[in-house]
Amino acid sequence: MNAVLTEAQKQEFLSRGFSRRSFGRIAAMIGGGAAAMPFFNEPALAQLSKVSAPPDAILINANENPLGPCAEAREAVARMIPFGGRYRYGETDKVVELLEQQEGLKPGYVKIHPGSSGPLHQAVLAFTSPARPLVVGDPGYEAPGRAANFIGAQTIRVPLTKTYAHDVKAMAAASPNAGLIYLCNPNNPTGTLTPQEEIRWLVANKPKDCIVMIDEAYTHFTGAPFNSDLVAADKDVVILRTFSKIYGMAGLRAGAALARPDLQAKINGYSQTMMPITGMAAASASLQVKSLVADRRIANANVRGDVFAFLEKHNISYVPSSSNCFMIDVKRPGREVIEAMAREKVIIGRTWAAWPTHVRVTVGTQEEMDKFKTAFLKVMS
């Protein structure tokens, strides 16, 4: 596998504190076997999206959007199927141009990926090392930490604040040599927001040469401002976007990284791939439906609010969320409740080591959440 790495790449990795013994794992991560790595994508995380469930089970475990692609995206996919024998690279160019226009970014600042997992793991490889730690919130999305562990980089986990935001001051002070600070906003799994002014403080006060990665996978659900202007201003920032969540395209695979060109070059130097033309057609169509995000934000908020009212009525402790997932404190090992709910044919999300009595639940349709409420009362009784 070492043959995958060029001599220049080997020297660059050595300069960042890797040993030659690391080359095999690094090559595996960026080579043809990367998709098989234990950390590589969302379904590969523990307990997870890939579950054995009966066909009539309620799946509210993977932060998927039960609405699926919008009608315009579905029609675009259908029109694209006859061209499935062609690469049609221009379909990806269309998505790039739309995002550049909508985000106010110059050419070269947007790179399209099949989802956002790829650029997340490639950024860990590009900016962290045994000498340059990864800094993350805790509890938080586990994938970057797993990738760092795989290549031998340290992960520093910083507890969330009392309001469940990222503790940006503690993250900035976590290591003077930090290579990458990862901040998911709103956070996965808590669904809670870190105020934009605190993110901007972090970007202004981070360690020298450290990159701040802002994962905006769930920001569409909140109405909170995006941070594209930090990229436009050439800050040390990489922003992740995905079409998997509010756009309902988890199975179609489309996402993007926004960053200045030199950072894009470092991320993309380890992996290039052709985008699925169906996913690109759906992404282009979705971006042009002006009311789509707002309408789905309202629909998600209405169902989420109904569930929160139910939890409050029954004095069940939960973390107030502004996203499409939330955490419930079940006051006992969360795994027990997950298994009991599965027996009721309701599949909920996982636990986090930092919060072992909390379980994550995805916001589904109203009908799905009504079935969740019935099963949850039965399990908790």
C-alpha positions as CSV (number, residue, x, y, z in Angstrom):
1,M,0.0,0.0,0.0
2,N,3.0,2.4,0.5
3,A,3.2,2.6,-3.3
4,V,0.1,4.8,-3.2
5,L,2.1,7.5,-1.5
6,T,4.5,9.6,-3.6
7,E,7.9,10.4,-2.3
8,A,6.8,14.0,-1.8
9,Q,3.8,12.9,0.2
10,K,6.0,10.7,2.4
11,Q,8.3,13.6,3.1
12,E,5.4,15.9,3.9
13,F,4.0,13.3,6.4
14,L,7.4,12.9,8.0
15,S,7.7,16.7,8.4
16,R,4.4,16.7,10.3
17,G,5.5,14.1,12.9
18,F,4.3,10.8,11.3
19,S,6.7,7.9,11.3
20,R,7.3,5.6,8.3
21,R,5.3,3.0,10.2
22,S,2.3,5.2,9.7
23,F,2.5,5.0,5.9
24,G,0.6,1.8,5.6
25,R,-2.5,3.1,7.4
26,I,-2.3,6.5,5.7
27,A,-2.1,4.7,2.3
28,A,-5.1,2.6,3.3
29,M,-7.1,5.7,4.2
30,I,-6.4,7.5,0.9
31,G,-6.2,4.5,-1.4
32,G,-8.8,2.2,-2.9
33,G,-9.6,0.5,0.4
34,A,-10.6,3.8,2.1
35,A,-14.3,3.0,2.0
36,A,-13.8,-0.1,4.0
37,M,-12.1,1.8,6.9
38,P,-14.0,1.5,10.2
39,F,-14.5,5.2,10.5
40,F,-15.1,6.2,6.9
41,N,-18.8,7.0,6.7
42,E,-21.9,7.5,8.8
43,P,-23.3,4.0,8.5
44,A,-19.9,2.6,9.7
45,L,-20.2,4.1,13.1
46,A,-21.1,1.9,16.0
47,Q,-24.6,0.6,16.5
48,L,-25.9,2.5,13.8
49,S,-27.6,3.3,10.7
50,K,-27.2,-0.2,9.3
51,V,-29.5,-2.2,11.5
52,S,-31.5,-5.4,11.2
53,A,-35.1,-4.2,11.5
54,P,-38.4,-5.6,10.2
55,P,-39.9,-3.8,7.2
56,D,-42.6,-2.2,9.3
57,A,-40.1,-0.7,11.9
58,I,-39.9,3.0,12.5
59,L,-36.3,4.2,11.7
60,I,-35.5,7.3,13.7
61,N,-31.9,6.4,14.4
62,A,-29.7,7.9,11.6
63,N,-30.7,11.6,11.3
64,E,-32.2,10.8,7.9
65,N,-35.0,12.9,6.4
66,P,-38.1,10.8,5.9
67,L,-39.4,13.2,3.3
68,G,-36.7,12.2,0.9
69,P,-35.8,14.4,-2.1
70,C,-38.2,17.2,-3.1
71,A,-40.4,16.6,-6.2
72,E,-38.2,18.7,-8.4
73,A,-35.2,16.7,-7.4
74,R,-37.0,13.4,-8.0
75,E,-38.0,14.6,-11.5
76,A,-34.4,15.6,-12.2
77,V,-33.1,12.2,-11.2
78,A,-35.6,10.5,-13.5
79,R,-34.5,12.6,-16.4
80,M,-30.9,11.8,-15.7
81,I,-31.2,8.0,-15.6
82,P,-31.1,7.5,-19.4
83,F,-27.6,9.2,-19.2
84,G,-26.3,6.7,-16.6
85,G,-23.8,5.3,-19.1
86,R,-22.0,8.7,-19.3
87,Y,-19.9,10.6,-16.8
88,R,-21.4,14.0,-17.5
89,Y,-18.9,16.0,-15.4
90,G,-20.8,19.1,-16.3
91,E,-23.5,18.1,-13.8
92,T,-21.1,18.6,-11.0
93,D,-20.0,22.0,-12.5
94,K,-23.6,23.1,-12.3
95,V,-23.7,22.4,-8.5
96,V,-20.4,24.2,-8.0
97,E,-21.7,27.3,-9.9
98,L,-24.9,27.4,-8.0
99,L,-23.2,27.2,-4.6
100,E,-20.6,29.8,-5.6
101,Q,-23.4,32.2,-6.5
102,Q,-25.6,31.5,-3.5
103,E,-22.7,31.6,-1.0
104,G,-20.9,34.6,-2.6
105,L,-17.7,32.7,-3.2
106,K,-15.1,33.1,-6.0
107,P,-14.3,30.2,-8.4
108,G,-12.1,27.6,-6.7
109,Y,-13.7,28.0,-3.3
110,V,-16.3,25.2,-3.7
111,K,-15.4,21.5,-4.1
112,I,-18.2,18.9,-4.5
113,H,-18.0,15.5,-2.7
114,P,-20.3,12.5,-2.4
115,G,-21.6,13.7,1.0
116,S,-19.5,15.4,3.6
117,S,-17.7,12.4,5.2
118,G,-15.0,12.4,2.6
119,P,-13.7,15.9,3.1
120,L,-14.1,15.5,6.8
121,H,-11.7,12.5,6.9
122,Q,-9.4,14.0,4.3
123,A,-9.1,17.2,6.5
124,V,-8.1,15.1,9.5
125,L,-5.4,13.5,7.3
126,A,-4.3,16.9,5.9
127,F,-4.2,19.0,9.1
128,T,-3.6,16.6,12.0
129,S,-0.7,14.4,12.9
130,P,1.1,12.9,16.0
131,A,2.3,16.4,16.6
132,R,-0.9,18.3,15.7
133,P,-3.9,17.2,17.6
134,L,-7.6,17.2,16.6
135,V,-9.9,19.2,19.0
136,V,-13.6,18.3,19.1
137,G,-16.6,18.9,21.4
138,D,-17.8,16.1,23.6
139,P,-20.3,14.7,23.0
140,G,-20.0,15.3,19.3
141,Y,-19.9,13.5,16.0
142,E,-17.4,10.7,16.4
143,A,-16.1,10.3,12.8
144,P,-13.2,12.8,12.9
145,G,-11.9,11.3,16.2
146,R,-12.0,7.8,14.7
147,A,-10.1,9.0,11.7
148,A,-7.5,10.7,13.8
149,N,-7.1,7.6,16.0
150,F,-6.6,5.5,12.9
151,I,-3.6,7.5,11.6
152,G,-2.1,8.0,15.1
153,A,-3.1,11.6,15.8
154,Q,-4.3,12.7,19.3
155,T,-7.9,13.7,19.8
156,I,-8.7,16.2,22.5
157,R,-12.3,16.2,23.6
158,V,-13.7,19.3,25.2
159,P,-17.0,19.0,27.2
160,L,-19.9,21.2,26.0
161,T,-20.9,24.2,28.0
162,K,-23.9,24.2,30.5
163,T,-26.0,25.5,27.6
164,Y,-24.8,22.6,25.4
165,A,-22.8,24.9,23.1
166,H,-19.2,24.3,22.1
167,D,-16.9,25.7,24.7
168,V,-14.9,27.7,22.2
169,K,-12.5,29.3,24.7
170,A,-11.6,25.8,26.0
171,M,-11.2,24.5,22.5
172,A,-8.9,27.3,21.5
173,A,-6.8,26.7,24.6
174,A,-6.8,22.9,24.3
175,S,-3.4,22.7,22.6
176,P,-1.1,25.3,21.2
177,N,-0.2,22.9,18.5
178,A,-3.7,21.9,17.5
179,G,-4.0,21.2,13.8
180,L,-7.7,21.0,13.3
181,I,-10.6,22.2,15.5
182,Y,-13.9,20.5,14.4
183,L,-17.2,22.2,15.4
184,C,-20.5,20.8,14.2
185,N,-23.2,23.5,14.4
186,P,-25.9,22.6,15.4
187,N,-24.1,19.8,17.2
188,N,-24.6,16.1,16.5
189,P,-25.9,14.5,18.7
190,T,-27.4,17.3,20.9
191,G,-28.9,19.4,18.1
192,T,-27.8,22.5,20.0
193,L,-26.4,25.7,18.5
194,T,-23.2,27.6,19.2
195,P,-23.8,31.3,18.7
196,Q,-22.1,32.7,15.6
197,E,-20.2,35.4,17.6
198,E,-18.5,32.6,19.5
199,I,-17.5,30.8,16.3
200,R,-16.0,34.0,15.1
201,W,-14.1,34.4,18.4
202,L,-12.7,31.0,17.9
203,V,-11.5,31.7,14.3
204,A,-9.9,34.9,15.6
205,N,-8.2,33.3,18.6
206,K,-7.3,29.8,17.5
207,P,-3.7,28.5,17.6
208,K,-1.4,29.7,14.8
209,D,-1.8,27.7,11.6
210,C,-4.7,25.7,13.0
211,I,-7.7,25.1,10.8
212,V,-11.3,25.5,12.1
213,M,-13.7,23.1,10.4
214,I,-17.4,24.2,10.7
215,D,-19.7,21.3,9.9
216,E,-23.0,23.0,8.8
217,A,-24.8,19.7,8.0
218,Y,-27.8,20.7,10.2
219,T,-27.7,24.5,10.1
220,H,-30.5,24.6,7.5
221,F,-32.9,23.3,10.3
222,T,-32.3,26.3,12.5
223,G,-32.5,29.5,10.5
224,A,-29.2,30.5,12.1
225,P,-26.7,32.3,9.8
226,F,-24.1,30.3,7.8
227,N,-20.4,31.2,7.9
228,S,-19.6,31.3,4.2
229,D,-18.4,34.9,4.6
230,L,-15.4,33.6,6.7
231,V,-14.4,31.5,3.7
232,A,-14.9,34.5,1.4
233,A,-12.6,36.5,3.7
234,D,-9.9,33.8,3.3
235,K,-9.9,32.8,6.9
236,D,-8.3,29.5,8.1
237,V,-11.8,27.9,7.8
238,V,-13.3,24.9,6.1
239,I,-17.0,24.6,5.9
240,L,-18.8,21.3,5.3
241,R,-22.3,21.1,3.7
242,T,-24.4,18.1,2.9
243,F,-27.6,17.4,0.9
244,S,-28.2,14.3,3.2
245,K,-30.2,16.2,5.8
246,I,-32.8,18.9,5.1
247,Y,-32.6,18.1,1.3
248,G,-33.4,14.4,2.0
249,M,-30.7,13.0,-0.2
250,A,-28.7,10.7,2.2
251,G,-28.9,7.8,-0.3
252,L,-28.1,9.9,-3.4
253,R,-24.8,11.3,-2.0
254,A,-24.0,14.9,-2.5
255,G,-22.1,17.4,-0.3
256,A,-19.5,20.1,-0.5
257,A,-16.5,21.7,1.2
258,L,-16.1,25.5,1.1
259,A,-12.6,26.8,1.7
260,R,-10.0,29.0,0.0
261,P,-8.1,27.2,-2.8
262,D,-4.9,26.4,-0.9
263,L,-6.9,24.6,1.8
264,Q,-8.9,22.8,-0.9
265,A,-5.7,21.6,-2.5
266,K,-4.5,20.1,0.8
267,I,-7.8,18.3,1.4
268,N,-8.3,17.1,-2.2
269,G,-4.7,16.0,-2.7
270,Y,-5.5,12.7,-1.0
271,S,-8.7,11.7,-2.9
272,Q,-10.5,12.5,-6.1
273,T,-13.7,10.8,-7.3
274,M,-16.4,11.2,-9.9
275,M,-19.8,12.3,-8.6
276,P,-22.9,10.3,-9.2
277,I,-24.9,12.1,-11.9
278,T,-28.2,11.4,-10.3
279,G,-27.0,13.0,-7.0
280,M,-25.7,16.0,-8.9
281,A,-29.0,16.5,-10.8
282,A,-31.0,16.3,-7.5
283,A,-28.6,18.7,-5.8
284,S,-28.9,21.3,-8.6
285,A,-32.7,21.0,-8.6
286,S,-32.9,21.3,-4.8
287,L,-30.8,24.4,-4.7
288,Q,-33.1,26.1,-7.1
289,V,-36.3,25.5,-5.1
290,K,-36.5,28.8,-3.1
291,S,-39.0,27.7,-0.5
292,L,-37.7,24.2,0.1
293,V,-35.4,24.9,3.1
294,A,-37.8,27.2,4.9
295,D,-40.8,24.8,4.4
296,R,-38.9,21.8,5.7
297,R,-37.5,23.8,8.6
298,I,-41.0,24.6,9.7
299,A,-42.2,21.1,9.2
300,N,-39.4,19.7,11.3
301,A,-39.8,22.3,14.0
302,N,-43.6,21.5,14.3
303,V,-43.0,17.8,14.8
304,R,-40.0,18.4,17.1
305,G,-42.1,20.8,19.2
306,D,-44.9,18.3,19.6
307,V,-42.4,15.6,20.8
308,F,-40.9,18.1,23.3
309,A,-44.4,18.9,24.7
310,F,-44.9,15.2,25.1
311,L,-41.6,14.8,27.0
312,E,-42.4,17.7,29.3
313,K,-45.9,16.5,30.0
314,H,-44.4,13.2,31.2
315,N,-41.5,14.9,33.1
316,I,-38.9,13.3,30.9
317,S,-35.5,15.1,30.7
318,Y,-34.2,16.1,27.3
319,V,-31.8,18.5,25.7
320,P,-33.7,21.3,23.8
321,S,-32.7,21.0,20.2
322,S,-33.0,23.2,17.1
323,S,-32.1,20.4,14.7
324,N,-33.6,17.2,13.4
325,C,-32.3,15.2,16.4
326,F,-32.4,15.5,20.2
327,M,-31.1,13.7,23.3
328,I,-33.2,12.2,26.0
329,D,-31.8,11.3,29.5
330,V,-33.4,8.0,30.2
331,K,-31.7,7.8,33.7
332,R,-30.3,4.3,33.1
333,P,-27.9,2.8,30.6
334,G,-29.1,4.1,27.3
335,R,-28.3,0.8,25.5
336,E,-31.0,-0.9,27.5
337,V,-33.6,1.6,26.3
338,I,-32.4,1.3,22.7
339,E,-32.8,-2.5,22.8
340,A,-36.2,-2.3,24.4
341,M,-37.4,0.2,21.8
342,A,-36.2,-2.1,19.1
343,R,-38.4,-4.8,20.5
344,E,-41.3,-2.4,19.9
345,K,-40.1,-1.9,16.3
346,V,-38.9,1.6,16.9
347,I,-35.3,2.0,16.1
348,I,-33.7,5.0,17.8
349,G,-30.1,6.3,17.8
350,R,-27.1,5.5,19.9
351,T,-25.4,6.6,23.1
352,W,-22.2,8.6,23.6
353,A,-19.5,7.6,26.1
354,A,-19.6,11.1,27.6
355,W,-23.4,10.8,28.3
356,P,-24.1,7.0,28.7
357,T,-27.7,7.6,30.0
358,H,-28.7,9.7,27.0
359,V,-30.0,8.3,23.7
360,R,-30.3,10.2,20.5
361,V,-33.6,10.3,18.6
362,T,-34.1,11.6,15.0
363,V,-37.2,13.7,14.3
364,G,-39.3,11.6,11.9
365,T,-42.8,12.3,10.5
366,Q,-45.7,13.1,12.8
367,E,-47.0,9.5,12.4
368,E,-43.6,8.1,13.2
369,M,-43.1,10.2,16.3
370,D,-46.6,9.3,17.5
371,K,-45.5,5.7,17.4
372,F,-42.3,6.6,19.1
373,K,-44.3,8.2,22.0
374,T,-46.4,5.1,22.5
375,A,-43.4,2.8,22.5
376,F,-41.3,5.1,24.7
377,L,-44.0,5.3,27.4
378,K,-44.3,1.6,27.4
379,V,-40.5,1.1,27.7
380,M,-40.0,3.7,30.4
381,S,-42.8,2.4,32.5
